[in-house]
Amino acid sequence: MCVSVRPPQPVTFEELAMPLFGQLYNFAHWLAQNREEAEDLVQETYTKALRGFGSFQPGTNFRAWMYRILRNTFLTSRTGLKATMTVPLEDEEDAANLPAADTKTPEAILIDRSNQELLRSALEELPTRFREILLLCEVEEMSYQEIAETLVIPIGTVMSRLSRARAALRAAVQQKLQKV
């Protein structure tokens, strides 16, 4: 009996890229701090990635490749521009994500929201290089190697920059707490 072994079928761009959509949007939203700009960044990232998919080396880290394209697109969009900070009147995402019957007390909910806002505000004040490395590590849960590939920096730089970013975030939170 002869068993034929077919070579593995090439993976399509859609199969690799679509599962990353939510993660890329979240990262773009944190970087841009604006929903519309984040949507544009993700759309442009997917367009560039699809256009350049032929240059992607199979067997390498596709996720890091996509994040690198997103990051470079963001940085390019900021060249020569002053980043503006906008504050929405209502936090639509928080309102949409609240469960119908929450067992927390109103006081506990208020404290949680206050702590989240404090952290978000401190994170937004950090320089982009600190904010992006914290987000890739803590929110996107990338390994140091993946972060190094995404940011195109040595792994030692990832570790030292992450340490400095955490210290800067801690200092920013403490400073905000002292003002309260």
N, C-alpha and C positions, 0 to 999 in steps of 0.2 A: 504494500500500500504506500502510495507516494503522497505526501502532504506538501502542498505548495505554500510557501511563505511569501506573502505579498509584502513589499516594502511599505513602511508606514506612510500613510497619506499626509501630504503637507497640511499643516494647520493654517486655517484662514485667518485673515486679519480680524474678522468679526469674532471668531471663537476666542482669540486672545484678548481683544480690546474691550468687548462689551462687558465682561464681568468686572472690569476696572472702572466703569463709568461713575458709579456712586462715590468711590474713593477719590477719584480724580476731581470730581466736582467739589467734594468736601475740602480737599486741599486747596483748590483754586479759590473757594469762598473764603477760607482763612487768609490766604495771601492777599486777595483783592479787597476783602472786607466789604464786598458789594455783590449782591445776587446776580444782577444783570451782567456785570463785568466777569464774574465767575463763569456764567453760562457761555459768554463769548470766548473766554479763555479755553474752556473745555472743547467747544466747537472747533476753534482754531487748532487746538492740540490734535484732535482726531483727524482733521483735514491734513495737517502736516504729517502726522504719523502714517496715514493711509498713502499719501503721496510718496513717503520715504520707506514704505514697508519693504520694498525690494532690497534696501540696504541693511535691513535688520538681519543680524547673524543668528540663525536658529541655534538653540542651545544656550544662548546668553539670556540674561534676565530681562524679559520683555517688560515686566512691571517697572523696573528701574528706568528702562528706555523711555517708556511713556511719561513717567514722572519728570525725567530730564527734559523732555520736549515741553511739557507743561511749564516747568520752572523757567526754561529759556524764553518761552513765549511771554510769560509774565514779566520777566526782567526786561525783555525787549520793549514791551508795552510801556514800561516805566522810564525808559531812557529819555532824558530831557523833559520829563513831565513831573510835576509835583503831585504826589499822591494826596488825594483829598479823603478826609474821613467823614462819612455820613453816619448819622444815627437814625435808625428807623423809629417811627413813633410807636409801633407795636412790633413785638417779636412774633411774627406769624408762625415760625417754625415751632417755638415753644408752645403756642396755643394749639397747634395742630397735633402735637405729640402728647398732650396731656390725656391720660386715661379718663374715661367717663366717671368712674367711681374711684377716687383716690382715697386711700386710708390714712394719709398723712394729715396732720392738723394744719390749719392755715398758717400757724406760726412756723412750723417746720418747713412748709413749702416756701414761705417768704425767706427764711434763712438760707435754704438751698439755692434759691434764685439769686439772692444777694451774693453768696459765695461764688456762684457761677459767673455772675456779672463782674465781680471783682477780678477773678482769674482771667476772664475774657479781656477785660480792659487792660490789665497788666500785660497780657500776651500781645495785644495789639500795639502797645507802645514799644515793644522790643524792635531792634533793627531786623530787617528781613532775614539776614543770614542766621540770626538766632531763632526767630519765629519759625522759619522753614525747617530747621533741624529738629526743633522740639516737636513740631507737628508730624514729621516723618517718623520719628522715634516713638513718641508717646501716643499719638492718635492713629497713625497708619500702621504702627507696630512693625516697622521695617527693621531688619537687622543692620548692624553697623556696616556690613559689606554692601547691602542694598543701598544704604544712604550714601556710602562712598561712590558707588556706581552712578547713582542719581545725580549727585552734586559734582561729580568728577573731581573728587578730592581724595587724598590718602586717608586710610582708615584711622590713623593716628590723629589727623586733623578732625575727623568726625568726633572722636572721643573727647578731644580737648575743647572743641567748639560746643559740644553738647554740655560739657561741664560748665563752661562759661555761660551758656544760655540758661541753664538751670539756676546758676547763681544770680544772674541778672533778673530772672523771673521772680526768684525768691525775694530779692531786694525791692523789686517793683511792687510786689504784693505787700511787703512790710511797710513800705512808704505809704501806700494807699490806706493801709490799716491805721497808721498813725494819724492820718488826716481825718479819719472818722471819729 
